[in-house]
Amino acid sequence: MPARSKAQQKAAGAALSARRGEMPKSKLKGASKEMAESMTEKQLEDFARGSTKGKPDHVD
């Protein structure tokens, strides 16, 4: 399931980076912190993948 907005995609990318050890988990906040704790690496990849073209900045 791909992200529905640019903000979701960015948060998933940050969570994936922390999950892989490329950045410390302590730097995560908000949605990215919750995503890192509750989603698998595969789910995060699916959310972070794809183009941001045509996506809204935020979803209500």
C-alpha positions as CSV (number, residue, x, y, z in Angstrom):
1,M,0.0,0.0,0.0
2,P,1.7,3.2,-1.1
3,A,1.6,6.4,0.9
4,R,-1.3,8.8,0.1
5,S,0.7,12.0,0.7
6,K,4.2,13.4,0.6
7,A,4.2,13.7,4.4
8,Q,3.4,10.0,4.8
9,Q,6.0,9.0,2.3
10,K,8.7,11.2,4.0
11,A,7.8,9.8,7.5
12,A,8.0,6.2,6.2
13,G,11.4,6.9,4.7
14,A,12.7,8.2,7.9
15,A,11.3,5.3,9.9
16,L,12.8,2.9,7.3
17,S,16.2,4.6,7.7
18,A,16.1,4.2,11.4
19,R,14.9,0.6,11.2
20,R,17.9,-0.2,9.0
21,G,20.3,1.5,11.4
22,E,21.2,4.3,9.0
23,M,20.1,6.9,11.6
24,P,19.4,6.7,15.3
25,K,15.8,5.9,16.4
26,S,16.1,8.7,19.0
27,K,16.0,11.3,16.1
28,L,12.5,10.1,15.1
29,K,9.4,12.0,16.2
30,G,5.7,11.9,15.6
31,A,4.4,9.7,12.9
32,S,7.8,8.4,11.8
33,K,8.5,7.1,15.4
34,E,5.1,5.4,15.5
35,M,5.7,3.8,12.0
36,A,9.1,2.5,13.0
37,E,7.6,0.7,16.1
38,S,4.4,-0.6,14.5
39,M,5.3,-1.5,10.9
40,T,7.5,-4.1,9.3
41,E,10.4,-3.2,7.1
42,K,8.5,-4.5,4.1
43,Q,5.5,-2.3,4.9
44,L,7.8,0.8,5.3
45,E,9.4,0.1,2.0
46,D,6.0,-0.1,0.3
47,F,5.0,3.2,1.9
48,A,8.2,5.0,1.0
49,R,8.4,3.7,-2.5
50,G,7.2,5.6,-5.6
51,S,7.0,9.1,-6.9
52,T,5.7,12.1,-5.0
53,K,4.4,13.6,-8.2
54,G,0.7,14.4,-8.0
55,K,0.4,13.6,-4.3
56,P,-0.9,16.2,-1.9
57,D,1.4,17.5,0.8
58,H,-0.9,16.3,3.6
59,V,-4.0,14.1,3.8
60,D,-6.8,15.0,6.3
